[in-house]
Amino acid sequence: MVINDYTQKTYKQTAKTKKRFALNGKKLIAALILLLVVLAGSQLALSNYLSTKGQRVWEIDQKAKSLEEESSSLRMEIAQNSSLKSIAQKALAVGLSRTNNFVYLKDRSPLAFRK
């Protein structure tokens, strides 16, 4: 009889534990499903955010390349327009002429005086 009482108590405790675990198991599964949905939503939102930022970075990179090309082109144009040959041609075009008569100032006196 003692073994039978012990067995019945153990069986009742086991049944309560199984019932409690079954409820906790359902809660655990529901919590895991909820966590999975939250993580999937976060992944989707993060992917969307990063894809739009990636597009913006690509646009900025293209703009930077375009500006570098324009800068290079302008530097080349400046170099061509500031060459001595180009300056001489422009001087002739506005009426300046080449001279061989040079005037040197020997006196180191100032050219302009203060009043």
Order of alpha helices (4+ residues) and beta strands (2+ residues): alpha-alpha
